[in-house]
Amino acid sequence: MNTINLTAPRKYAEMTENQVRYIATLQVSGTPEENIWTKCFIRFTGIKPIVQVKDKYFFVKKGLKGFFTLTVEEVTYFSKKMDFLTRHYVGFKPFHRVGRYVPCMPLFENVRFLQYLEAENYYQAYIFTKNEKHLHLLMATLYGRKGEKYDNNRTVRRARYFKKRSAMEKMSTVMWIIGVKEYFSRKFPDLFDSAESGDSSTPPDMYEIIQNQIRILNNGDVTKREKVLNSLTWDALHEMNAKIKESKELAKQMKTT
């Protein structure tokens, strides 16, 4: 019996931009997630279904003579290996360009804390209201001219440009941020466990959250506010995570004494 090797990406970090565009297009079209897994399994492995006979599918593959079969159960089994496509976006790489704009660094490395805070604010506003104006502002925060420094004075004007971009490009931005948030929840577990412990059905008070985060970082010294906002995102998140971890450990010690 001949062995047939079928290979497909196992995570977003292994995917090409064209593959990601295909997934985002399926998401926008409202394709059920299990159908997305199956469509991507077939497309990414390079196989083509010819016909179904009872419980078997007949496939052909470029470079392979003749055809081969997979049962319905086998197709379902392999398709489920692709469930990360709609559930885990860690490693998602933003499109290298959306129109005339390029993205900031994928995981906000070397991105000012202010830019991260404003992106988070617009993301939460979009998730809870589904009003696309917040999504356009999010894109205007994340994308900019190549080589230019972030300037939030351009955000509203730039958002008008992103309003005209495709639904697929807009969906890719949401997928990107979900992946970033999932990555941060793993890298800074104490910070994000604390931040996401509330009622997920209630819109978060982003103003209060942002003010609290700044207060943690400047130790209540308002004269250091600008310095905090101009710090790098990863530095700020590391520091907040460390302080919250210390606070948790201190509270635990006090309970045991």
N, C-alpha and C positions, 0 to 999 in steps of 0.2 A: 504494500500500500504506500503510495507516494505521500510525502509530507508537504503540506502547504503552509507556508509562513505568512501570517497576516500581522502587520505591525500598524499601530496607531498611537498617537500621543497619549501619555498617561497623566499629563497635567498641562496647565496653560503655558507654563514656561517652555514647553517643548513645541508649541504650536506656531505656525506661520501666521502672518497678518491676514492672508487670504482665508485661512481656516477660521480665524476669529471673526472675520467679516461674515462668513457663511453662518456661523452660530448666532451672531447678533441679528442677522436677517431672519433666521428662523424664530428667534425670540420675538421680534417685532411683529411677525406674521401671526403670532398667537399659537404656534405649533405646540401641542402638548409635550411636556418634557420627555416622556418615554419615546415619543416619535423622534424628538431631536437626537436622543442617544442613538437610535437605530439608524437614522439618516446619516449621522456623522460617522458611525461605525462603518457603514458601507462606503461612504465617500472617502474617508481618510485611509482606509485599507486598500482602496483602489479596486474594489470588486464591483461587479455589475450584475444585478439580478436579471435573469432571463424569464423564468417562469416558476410558478409554484404548483407542485403536484402533491396533493394531500398534505402531509405534514413536513414536506421537504421543499426547500428553495434550491433552484439550480442557478449557479453563478459562473461567470467567466472573469478572468483576470488578465490584464495585459502581461504578455511574456509567458503566459501559461497556456499550453495546448489543451484544447478540449474544455470541459467544464467540470465543476465539482459541486457537491451538494452539502448543505447544512440543514439540519432540522429546525423547525420553528423554535424548539427549546434551546438549541445551540445559538441561534441568532439572538434570542432573548437574553441568554446568559452573557454573551459577549457584549451586547448592547448595554447591559447594566454596568459593565466595567467603565462605561463612559458617563456615568451619572455625575461625575465632577463637573461636567460641562454646564450644568444648571444649578449646582449646589456649592461648589468650592472654586472661588475665583483667584486664589492665591497664585501669584506668578503671572497674572494677566498683564500683558504689555499694551499700553495705549497705542493707537495708530500713530505711525511716525509723523503723520501730518493730517490735519483736518482743514481742508481749504488752504488758506495761506498761513495758518498758525501751527505751531509745534507744541507738544506737551511738555510740562515740567517733568522732572525726573520721576520715574514710575512709582517709587516708594517714598517720594518726597525727600530724598537725600539732598542736602544742600538747598533746601527750600525754607524760606523764612517761616517762623512760627505763625506770623500774622496770616500768611497765605493759606496755611493749613487750617487755621481756625475759621477763616472765611469760607473755605471749601466745605468744611464740615457743617457750617451753618446753612449753606445753600442746599447741601445734600439732605440734611434733616428736614428742611422746609419742603423740598420736593417730595420726599418719601411720605410725609404725613399729609400733604395737600394734593399731591399729584398735579399741581399747577406747573406747567412747563416753563413758565417764566423763571422759576427758581433753578430749573435744570440748565437753562440758557446762561444764567448768572454763574452757575457752577462751572460750566464749560469755559466761560470767559475768565474765570479764576485760574483754571488749570492749564489753559492754552494761551500762548503768547507769541510774539514775534521772536524769531531765532536770535538769541544773544541779548535780548532786552531784559532789564530787571523788572520784577513784578511791581505794578503800580495799580492800586485799587481804584484810582481815579478814572481808569479806562474801562472798568468792569461793565458799567451800565451800557455804555456806547458799544462795546465789543459784543455784549449779549445779543444785540440786534442782529449781528452777523450770524451768530450761532442759531438764532431762531430759524434761519433759512436752511440750515443743514439738514441732512437726511435723518429719518427716524432711526436708521441703523447706526449712524454715528452717535446719535444721542444715547441710544441703548448701550453702546460700547463704553461710554463715559460712566454710566451707572455701574456696569460690570466691573470696570476698572476700580472704582471707589469701593465697591463691596470687597474686592480682592485686597485692597490696601487695608481696610478695616479688619478683615480676617487675619491678615499678617500681623498687624499691630496688636491684636488681641492675644496673639501667641507670644510676641516679643515683649510686650509690656502687660503681662497678665494681671498684675495688681491694679494698675491704673484702669484698664478697660473692664475688669470685673466690677470695680467700684462705679465706673461711669455708666455701665449698662445694667445695673442691678434694680432699676426702677421699673415702673409699669410700662411695658413696651407698646401698649395700646394708646398711651397718652403722649402727645407731642412733648419733647423735652424743652425745658426753658433754656434755650441756647445762650441767651444773654447771661443768665445766672451761672450756667456751666462755664462759660468763657471767663467771666469775672472771677470765679472760684479758682480756675486753673492759673490765671495770672497772679492771683493772691498767693497761691501755693509757691509760685516761682519767685515772686519778689518779696516774700516774707512780710507782706503788708506794707511795704515801702512804695508808695505811689510814684515816687521820683524815679523808680526803676522800671516803670511800665514800658516805656519805649524800648529799653534795652531788652526786656523779655520778649516783646513782639518782634524784635529784629534778630533774636537768637535763631539758631537752626532748629528745625522741627525735631529731629532725632535727639538733640541735646535736651530740649525742653521735655520731651516725652520720657527720656531716661531719668531725668531729675524728678519729675512728678511720680514716676513709677517707684523710684527709690524711696521717696518721702512717704508715699502711701503704704509701701511695704513696711517701713519702719514704724509707722503709726499702727498698723495692724499687729505687728509683733509686740509693741509696747502694750496695746490693749489686751492682748492675750496674756502677757506676763502679769498684768495687773489683776486679771481674773483669777490667776492661779495663786496669788499671794493673799 
